């Protein structure tokens, strides 16, 4: 039997009591429903064209107060600071030889210096104190920054909580 157009093929299954028309309407409803589900899934997967607010990290300025040799279990109180007279130094988050790293890995600065971490890699990262000595960053997306003002002399070791092999140290002198 040769192939017939869809409307003719369905007519062969019509028992003469109108159920073929009902089947066509039910099939059309299922097709419309399926298309609606597909469109909804595509919109959800692709987004609506605007960037999500949670992926962007806005620069944060905070001040850390701690002694020169803080105990590992002590967390410092972080306060907001708007001091514009501080020297600013940049630490870049980069990928080299297929591994992410802070550059420089050791940084010596004077008390009152502001450090800005700039994520130049293609992955999200954090700046996380090893012992709670300063306020940790949220996730720092590609191209975003995180800023801290160091007001107390001491040694500050930190890491990325996403890529724990990424470690670095900031030495603050008086």
N, CA, C and O of each residue as an XYZ file, in Angstrom:
696
protein
N       0.852     -1.168      0.000
C       0.000      0.000      0.000
C       0.899      1.233      0.000
O       1.767      1.352      0.865
N       0.714      2.158     -0.951
C       1.555      3.357     -0.992
C       1.197      4.280      0.164
O       0.095      4.218      0.711
N       2.194      5.179      0.543
C       1.959      6.143      1.616
C       0.940      7.167      1.174
O       0.956      7.620      0.030
N       0.057      7.528      2.081
C      -0.971      8.517      1.803
C      -0.750      9.709      2.716
O      -0.160      9.547      3.784
N      -1.193     10.884      2.345
C      -1.085     12.048      3.234
C      -1.742     11.745      4.567
O      -2.634     10.902      4.655
N      -1.290     12.445      5.611
C      -1.741     12.200      6.971
C      -3.261     12.276      7.098
O      -3.856     11.427      7.761
N      -3.901     13.259      6.487
C      -5.351     13.376      6.637
C      -6.082     12.206      5.981
O      -7.160     11.830      6.442
N      -5.524     11.620      4.915
C      -6.152     10.454      4.286
C      -5.905      9.206      5.113
O      -6.790      8.361      5.247
N      -4.698      9.085      5.670
C      -4.376      7.906      6.468
C      -5.260      7.849      7.704
O      -5.705      6.763      8.077
N      -5.533      8.982      8.354
C      -6.386      8.975      9.523
C      -7.823      8.660      9.155
O      -8.552      8.073      9.955
N      -8.243      9.043      7.951
C      -9.615      8.760      7.527
C      -9.861      7.263      7.428
O     -10.999      6.821      7.585
N      -8.825      6.472      7.172
C      -8.977      5.032      7.098
C      -9.345      4.446      8.459
O      -9.959      3.382      8.541
N      -8.959      5.160      9.543
C      -9.231      4.643     10.882
C     -10.540      5.182     11.448
O     -10.941      4.815     12.553
N     -11.197      6.044     10.700
C     -12.466      6.611     11.162
C     -13.541      5.534     11.058
O     -13.727      4.926     10.004
N     -14.247      5.306     12.170
C     -15.272      4.264     12.163
C     -16.636      4.797     11.735
O     -17.644      4.094     11.808
N     -16.650      6.065     11.283
C     -17.902      6.621     10.796
C     -18.727      7.267     11.888
O     -19.809      7.782     11.605
N     -18.264      7.259     13.116
C     -19.022      7.846     14.213
C     -18.383      9.132     14.729
O     -18.712      9.578     15.828
N     -17.497      9.726     13.977
C     -16.918     11.006     14.362
C     -15.720     10.895     15.285
O     -15.204     11.932     15.701
N     -15.247      9.723     15.629
C     -14.114      9.619     16.544
C     -12.815     10.043     15.868
O     -11.861     10.408     16.555
N     -12.754     10.004     14.540
C     -11.540     10.435     13.843
C     -11.292     11.914     14.066
O     -10.147     12.324     14.258
N     -12.343     12.725     14.045
C     -12.195     14.152     14.305
C     -11.749     14.416     15.729
O     -10.944     15.314     15.977
N     -12.267     13.641     16.660
C     -11.859     13.788     18.051
C     -10.397     13.402     18.219
O      -9.665     14.037     18.978
N      -9.973     12.363     17.511
C      -8.581     11.939     17.580
C      -7.675     13.019     17.002
O      -6.591     13.272     17.529
N      -8.120     13.659     15.915
C      -7.312     14.728     15.327
C      -7.183     15.890     16.296
O      -6.094     16.438     16.466
N      -8.286     16.272     16.935
C      -8.232     17.380     17.892
C      -7.345     17.017     19.085
O      -6.587     17.866     19.554
N      -7.419     15.793     19.582
C      -6.589     15.363     20.706
C      -5.116     15.360     20.292
O      -4.245     15.771     21.059
N      -4.854     14.895     19.080
C      -3.478     14.900     18.587
C      -2.954     16.324     18.439
O      -1.796     16.596     18.754
N      -3.796     17.225     17.964
C      -3.396     18.629     17.815
C      -3.112     19.243     19.178
O      -2.150     19.995     19.338
N      -3.957     18.920     20.169
C      -3.729     19.442     21.523
C      -2.404     18.942     22.076
O      -1.652     19.714     22.671
N      -2.108     17.659     21.889
C      -0.834     17.111     22.357
C       0.338     17.769     21.659
O       1.360     18.047     22.286
N       0.201     18.023     20.362
C       1.263     18.685     19.613
C       1.499     20.093     20.147
O       2.646     20.495     20.344
N       0.429     20.846     20.382
C       0.542     22.208     20.914
C       1.154     22.165     22.313
O       2.030     22.971     22.627
N       0.708     21.243     23.150
C       1.247     21.109     24.488
C       2.743     20.775     24.439
O       3.540     21.357     25.175
N       3.106     19.852     23.580
C       4.518     19.478     23.431
C       5.377     20.654     22.987
O       6.486     20.847     23.485
N       4.853     21.444     22.039
C       5.587     22.620     21.573
C       5.734     23.643     22.698
O       6.788     24.264     22.834
N       4.689     23.821     23.500
C       4.748     24.767     24.614
C       5.810     24.339     25.624
O       6.570     25.170     26.121
N       5.859     23.049     25.924
C       6.864     22.525     26.846
C       8.258     22.744     26.267
O       9.164     23.155     26.992
N       8.444     22.479     24.992
C       9.741     22.646     24.348
C      10.188     24.102     24.388
O      11.339     24.392     24.715
N       9.287     25.012     24.059
C       9.622     26.438     24.096
C       9.980     26.865     25.514
O      10.941     27.609     25.714
N       9.213     26.399     26.503
C       9.511     26.736     27.899
C      10.890     26.243     28.304
O      11.648     26.974     28.942
N      11.219     25.019     27.943
C      12.539     24.476     28.264
C      13.649     25.269     27.592
O      14.688     25.516     28.205
N      13.447     25.669     26.349
C      14.459     26.470     25.652
C      14.647     27.828     26.312
O      15.777     28.294     26.458
N      13.553     28.467     26.712
C      13.651     29.770     27.372
C      14.390     29.634     28.701
O      15.241     30.465     29.020
N      14.080     28.609     29.469
C      14.746     28.393     30.748
C      16.223     28.092     30.534
O      17.067     28.620     31.259
N      16.548     27.267     29.568
C      17.937     26.890     29.322
C      18.767     28.054     28.810
O      19.934     28.192     29.177
N      18.186     28.883     27.977
C      18.934     29.986     27.375
C      18.859     31.259     28.189
O      19.672     32.159     27.981
N      17.945     31.365     29.080
C      17.755     32.602     29.835
C      16.908     33.559     29.029
O      16.488     33.257     27.912
N      16.666     34.709     29.608
C      15.820     35.673     28.922
C      16.619     36.813     28.321
O      16.047     37.848     27.980
N      17.930     36.647     28.183
C      18.757     37.675     27.563
C      19.437     38.585     28.559
O      20.407     39.257     28.209
N      18.959     38.627     29.786
C      19.630     39.469     30.773
C      20.572     38.604     31.589
O      20.347     37.405     31.757
N      21.628     39.222     32.092
C      22.580     38.452     32.865
C      22.070     38.296     34.287
O      21.475     39.224     34.837
N      22.295     37.127     34.893
C      21.819     36.910     36.249
C      22.597     37.777     37.225
O      23.804     37.964     37.074
N      21.908     38.301     38.218
C      22.566     39.186     39.160
C      23.479     38.435     40.113
O      24.408     39.031     40.659
N      23.250     37.159     40.329
C      24.067     36.439     41.294
C      25.441     36.080     40.759
O      26.325     35.766     41.556
N      25.669     36.110     39.450
C      26.969     35.719     38.937
C      27.965     36.859     38.959
O      29.171     36.615     38.923
N      27.506     38.081     39.016
C      28.422     39.209     39.036
C      28.778     39.531     40.480
O      27.899     39.627     41.335
N      30.069     39.697     40.748
C      30.525     40.053     42.076
C      30.923     41.510     42.044
O      31.786     41.897     41.256
N      30.324     42.314     42.871
C      30.680     43.715     42.921
C      31.883     43.888     43.832
O      32.030     43.158     44.812
N      32.742     44.845     43.518
C      33.915     45.062     44.368
C      33.496     45.343     45.803
O      32.527     46.061     46.048
N      34.219     44.783     46.731
C      33.929     44.945     48.143
C      35.142     45.525     48.834
O      36.260     45.060     48.612
N      34.947     46.519     49.655
C      36.039     47.103     50.424
C      35.754     46.818     51.876
O      34.702     47.194     52.394
N      36.688     46.152     52.541
C      36.514     45.903     53.962
C      37.859     46.015     54.657
O      38.910     45.901     54.027
N      37.815     46.232     55.929
C      39.014     46.407     56.728
C      39.124     45.244     57.696
O      38.128     44.815     58.278
N      40.340     44.731     57.869
C      40.542     43.622     58.799
C      41.278     44.110     60.038
O      42.216     44.901     59.944
N      40.853     43.643     61.174
C      41.505     43.967     62.436
C      41.979     42.653     63.042
O      41.161     41.795     63.374
N      43.308     42.483     63.191
C      43.791     41.287     63.845
C      45.154     41.541     64.426
O      45.797     42.536     64.092
N      45.608     40.657     65.291
C      46.937     40.781     65.860
C      47.937     40.201     64.882
O      47.550     39.560     63.905
N      49.224     40.418     65.131
C      50.230     39.970     64.170
C      50.319     38.453     64.094
O      50.822     37.928     63.102
N      49.859     37.750     65.081
C      49.906     36.294     65.048
C      48.565     35.748     65.531
O      48.458     35.296     66.671
N      47.545     35.783     64.680
C      46.211     35.376     65.139
C      46.104     33.873     65.333
O      46.666     33.098     64.559
N      45.381     33.464     66.370
C      45.149     32.024     66.524
C      44.200     31.540     65.433
O      43.331     32.292     64.992
N      44.357     30.290     64.995
C      43.559     29.788     63.885
C      42.059     29.802     64.126
O      41.289     29.836     63.167
N      41.620     29.778     65.387
C      40.189     29.707     65.646
C      39.546     31.080     65.837
O      38.329     31.165     66.003
N      40.324     32.144     65.819
C      39.780     33.482     66.041
C      39.393     34.123     64.722
O      40.197     34.182     63.792
N      38.175     34.597     64.642
C      37.739     35.322     63.443
C      37.716     36.795     63.787
O      37.290     37.194     64.871
N      38.187     37.601     62.837
C      38.230     39.035     63.077
C      36.900     39.674     62.745
O      36.086     39.095     62.026
N      36.682     40.855     63.263
C      35.497     41.642     62.924
C      35.842     42.440     61.676
O      36.855     43.138     61.655
N      35.033     42.352     60.650
C      35.257     43.103     59.421
C      34.348     44.320     59.430
O      33.165     44.226     59.756
N      34.921     45.476     59.065
C      34.125     46.688     58.980
C      34.331     47.315     57.619
O      35.363     47.103     56.982
N      33.355     48.085     57.169
C      33.456     48.748     55.886
C      34.384     49.951     56.013
O      34.360     50.653     57.024
N      35.201     50.188     54.989
C      36.100     51.320     54.974
C      36.050     51.977     53.612
O      36.056     51.290     52.591
N      36.002     53.292     53.585
C      35.969     54.010     52.325
C      37.216     54.862     52.155
O      37.200     55.845     51.414
N      38.286     54.499     52.827
C      39.517     55.270     52.751
C      40.049     55.297     51.327
O      40.336     54.252     50.743
N      40.180     56.504     50.766
C      40.662     56.612     49.390
C      42.147     56.951     49.343
O      42.712     57.075     48.257
N      42.791     57.105     50.505
C      44.204     57.473     50.525
C      45.125     56.256     50.531
O      46.343     56.417     50.453
N      44.589     55.072     50.619
C      45.401     53.860     50.693
C      46.053     53.547     49.349
O      45.474     53.797     48.292
N      47.267     52.996     49.405
C      47.935     52.491     48.217
C      47.205     51.239     47.773
O      46.741     50.458     48.604
N      47.102     51.045     46.461
C      46.400     49.874     45.932
C      47.389     48.981     45.187
O      48.184     49.451     44.373
N      47.323     47.687     45.484
C      48.160     46.680     44.837
C      47.239     45.619     44.268
O      46.225     45.287     44.882
N      47.578     45.079     43.098
C      46.714     44.089     42.462
C      47.333     42.689     42.512
O      48.531     42.509     42.290
N      46.485     41.712     42.808
C      46.827     40.295     42.691
C      45.932     39.756     41.585
O      44.715     39.938     41.612
N      46.542     39.097     40.619
C      45.758     38.542     39.519
C      45.516     37.056     39.742
O      46.380     36.334     40.239
N      44.338     36.625     39.369
C      44.012     35.201     39.386
C      44.111     34.759     37.935
O      43.335     35.193     37.083
N      45.085     33.882     37.666
C      45.394     33.518     36.286
C      45.430     32.005     36.117
O      45.386     31.248     37.087
N      45.511     31.589     34.864
C      45.724     30.178     34.546
C      47.065     30.080     33.838
O      47.302     30.766     32.844
N      47.944     29.223     34.354
C      49.255     29.020     33.748
C      49.569     27.531     33.781
O      49.450     26.888     34.824
N      49.965     26.991     32.647
C      50.255     25.556     32.527
C      49.070     24.714     32.996
O      49.237     23.715     33.695
N      47.875     25.138     32.599
C      46.628     24.434     32.893
C      46.316     24.337     34.385
O      45.606     23.429     34.817
N      46.852     25.280     35.177
C      46.558     25.346     36.613
C      46.289     26.797     36.971
O      46.962     27.709     36.490
N      45.291     26.993     37.824
C      44.966     28.335     38.284
C      45.909     28.718     39.420
O      46.378     27.864     40.172
N      46.179     30.025     39.530
C      47.043     30.482     40.613
C      46.848     31.968     40.879
O      46.363     32.718     40.032
N      47.247     32.373     42.100
C      47.297     33.780     42.449
C      48.667     34.295     42.015
O      49.671     33.609     42.206
N      48.719     35.478     41.442
C      49.991     36.035     40.999
C      50.080     37.492     41.440
O      49.312     38.331     40.969
N      51.014     37.797     42.341
C      52.058     36.933     42.890
C      51.512     36.027     43.998
O      50.474     36.299     44.602
N      52.248     34.946     44.241
C      51.826     34.020     45.289
C      52.236     34.516     46.670
O      51.617     34.151     47.670
N      53.271     35.342     46.732
C      53.664     35.986     47.986
C      53.762     37.472     47.715
O      54.420     37.900     46.767
N      53.106     38.254     48.549
C      53.060     39.700     48.368
C      53.392     40.353     49.704
O      52.780     40.037     50.725
N      54.370     41.271     49.695
C      54.709     42.019     50.894
C      54.251     43.456     50.685
O      54.624     44.099     49.703
N      53.431     43.960     51.623
C      52.870     45.309     51.521
C      53.005     46.017     52.856
O      53.285     45.386     53.876
N      52.807     47.325     52.849
C      52.804     48.098     54.085
C      51.385     48.174     54.636
O      50.406     48.091     53.894
N      51.296     48.331     55.937
C      50.008     48.506     56.610
C      49.278     49.680     55.964
O      49.881     50.714     55.677
N      47.967     49.509     55.737
C      47.162     50.545     55.099
C      47.060     50.386     53.589
O      46.520     51.259     52.908
N      47.572     49.286     53.062
C      47.520     49.036     51.612
C      46.249     48.272     51.271
O      45.830     47.366     51.990
N      45.659     48.660     50.168
C      44.461     47.989     49.645
C      44.920     46.977     48.596
O      45.699     47.309     47.703
N      44.429     45.736     48.712
C      44.751     44.686     47.738
C      43.490     44.395     46.937
O      42.418     44.172     47.500
N      43.634     44.401     45.607
C      42.531     44.108     44.699
C      42.868     42.824     43.957
O      43.881     42.754     43.260
N      42.027     41.810     44.103
C      42.184     40.568     43.350
C      41.350     40.704     42.078
O      40.165     41.029     42.142
N      41.972     40.456     40.922
C      41.287     40.516     39.631
C      41.303     39.126     39.013
O      42.370     38.553     38.794
N      40.132     38.586     38.735
C      40.035     37.255     38.130
C      40.209     37.376     36.621
O      39.301     37.818     35.918
N      41.380     36.982     36.128
C      41.660     37.018     34.699
C      41.533     35.629     34.073
O      41.889     35.436     32.911
N      41.029     34.671     34.835
C      40.869     33.310     34.321
C      39.442     33.112     33.830
O      38.601     34.004     33.939
N      39.186     31.933     33.291
C      37.858     31.616     32.763
C      36.979     30.869     33.757
O      35.917     30.368     33.390
N      37.409     30.791     35.009
C      36.656     30.038     36.024
C      36.400     30.923     37.242
O      37.136     31.882     37.471
N      35.368     30.613     38.024
C      35.127     31.362     39.253
C      36.115     30.951     40.341
O      36.589     29.815     40.363
N      36.421     31.884     41.245
C      37.363     31.623     42.337
C      36.891     32.345     43.591
O      35.951     33.138     43.549
N      37.560     32.059     44.714
C      37.331     32.802     45.952
C      38.675     33.216     46.531
O      39.717     32.665     46.177
N      38.635     34.192     47.425
C      39.774     34.544     48.263
C      39.309     34.224     49.672
O      38.467     34.922     50.237
N      39.873     33.147     50.240
C      39.406     32.620     51.516
C      40.558     32.538     52.499
O      41.558     31.870     52.238
N      40.420     33.212     53.623
C      41.448     33.197     54.659
C      41.607     31.782     55.197
O      40.620     31.076     55.405
N      42.853     31.371     55.422
C      43.098     30.037     55.975
C      42.618     29.919     57.420
O      42.278     28.827     57.876
N      42.591     31.055     58.150
C      42.250     30.991     59.570
C      41.193     32.008     59.995
O      41.057     32.295     61.184
N      40.455     32.548     59.054
C      39.413     33.509     59.388
C      39.934     34.889     59.728
O      39.224     35.677     60.353
N      41.165     35.201     59.328
C      41.777     36.487     59.673
C      41.150     37.666     58.949
O      41.269     38.800     59.412
N      40.488     37.428     57.832
C      39.804     38.503     57.118
C      38.528     37.970     56.493
O      38.315     36.761     56.407
N      37.685     38.894     56.060
C      36.411     38.526     55.444
C      36.661     37.871     54.099
O      37.353     38.430     53.249
N      36.100     36.692     53.905
C      36.273     35.968     52.653
C      35.417     36.588     51.561
O      34.376     37.189     51.827
N      35.876     36.430     50.332
C      35.097     36.913     49.190
C      33.944     35.959     48.918
O      33.942     34.812     49.364
N      32.987     36.450     48.192
C      32.017     35.562     47.572
C      32.706     35.017     46.334
O      33.901     35.250     46.146
N      31.993     34.307     45.495
C      32.573     33.811     44.250
C      32.929     34.997     43.360
O      32.112     35.893     43.145
N      34.155     34.993     42.848
C      34.644     36.058     41.972
C      34.605     35.519     40.549
O      35.390     34.641     40.192
N      33.698     36.039     39.744
C      33.547     35.586     38.363
C      34.634     36.148     37.460
O      35.431     36.991     37.872
N      34.652     35.668     36.227
C      35.623     36.120     35.229
C      35.525     37.632     35.054
O      34.444     38.163     34.799
N      36.665     38.328     35.192
C      36.717     39.770     35.021
C      36.311     40.568     36.251
O      36.418     41.795     36.240
N      35.850     39.916     37.303
C      35.396     40.604     38.515
C      36.554     40.779     39.500
O      37.617     40.178     39.343
N      36.328     41.611     40.516
C      37.360     41.890     41.509
C      36.838     41.698     42.923
O      35.632     41.651     43.162
N      37.782     41.587     43.855
C      37.502     41.568     45.294
C      38.589     42.411     45.941
O      39.760     42.286     45.584
N      38.220     43.267     46.886
C      39.170     44.208     47.473
C      39.158     44.121     48.989
O      38.098     44.029     49.608
N      40.363     44.153     49.588
C      40.503     44.225     51.046
C      41.519     45.303     51.386
O      42.499     45.489     50.664
N      41.287     46.010     52.481
C      42.220     46.989     53.019
C      42.886     46.358     54.231
O      42.205     45.986     55.187
N      44.214     46.231     54.205
C      44.950     45.605     55.301
C      45.476     46.699     56.225
O      46.339     47.484     55.833
N      44.957     46.752     57.453
C      45.311     47.806     58.397
C      46.152     47.315     59.569
O      46.549     48.113     60.419
N      46.426     46.031     59.626
C      47.185     45.464     60.735
C      48.327     44.615     60.195
O      48.134     43.790     59.302
N      49.523     44.826     60.748
C      50.686     44.041     60.336
C      50.476     42.575     60.697
O      49.858     42.255     61.712
N      50.998     41.695     59.855
C      50.877     40.266     60.097
C      51.023     39.490     58.803
O      51.206     40.069     57.733
N      50.940     38.190     58.912
C      51.022     37.306     57.757
C      49.645     36.704     57.522
O      49.045     36.117     58.423
N      49.156     36.858     56.307
C      47.809     36.427     55.952
C      47.908     35.357     54.857
O      48.248     35.656     53.713
N      47.613     34.136     55.219
C      47.619     33.050     54.238
C      46.187     32.818     53.778
O      45.246     32.857     54.571
N      46.043     32.573     52.470
C      44.699     32.389     51.924
C      44.729     31.380     50.784
O      45.791     30.974     50.312
N      43.535     30.988     50.358
C      43.390     29.999     49.291
C      42.081     30.239     48.547
O      41.272     31.075     48.950
N      41.882     29.505     47.467
C      40.608     29.495     46.745
C      39.832     28.287     47.253
O      40.337     27.165     47.214
N      38.616     28.503     47.728
C      37.844     27.371     48.266
C      37.293     26.475     47.160
O      36.851     25.361     47.440
N      37.311     26.938     45.912
C      36.864     26.118     44.786
C      38.015     25.255     44.278
O      37.829     24.073     43.989
N      39.214     25.852     44.170
C      40.417     25.148     43.713
C      41.410     25.203     44.870
O      42.265     26.088     44.913
N      41.304     24.271     45.797
C      42.042     24.348     47.068
C      43.555     24.295     46.915
O      44.274     24.642     47.852
N      44.055     23.873     45.767
C      45.504     23.874     45.545
C      46.034     25.292     45.339
O      47.241     25.522     45.421
N      45.141     26.239     45.073
C      45.538     27.636     44.892
C      45.760     28.271     46.253
O      44.809     28.482     47.005
N      47.007     28.575     46.571
C      47.327     29.187     47.862
C      48.231     30.396     47.637
O      48.925     30.489     46.624
N      48.211     31.312     48.592
C      49.078     32.495     48.518
C      49.192     33.100     49.903
O      48.477     32.720     50.830
N      50.117     34.063     50.025
C      50.389     34.711     51.301
C      50.568     36.212     51.086
O      51.189     36.648     50.116
N      50.014     36.987     52.008
C      50.252     38.426     52.029
C      50.936     38.731     53.367
O      50.442     38.364     54.434
N      52.072     39.405     53.283
C      52.824     39.825     54.474
C      52.645     41.337     54.590
O      53.017     42.094     53.694
N      52.063     41.760     55.725
C      51.820     43.183     55.961
C      52.825     43.669     56.986
O      52.890     43.158     58.104
N      53.618     44.675     56.588
C      54.623     45.242     57.494
C      54.118     46.560     58.058
O      53.217     47.187     57.498
N      54.709     46.971     59.173
C      54.287     48.225     59.838
C      54.676     49.455     59.057
O      54.392     50.574     59.485
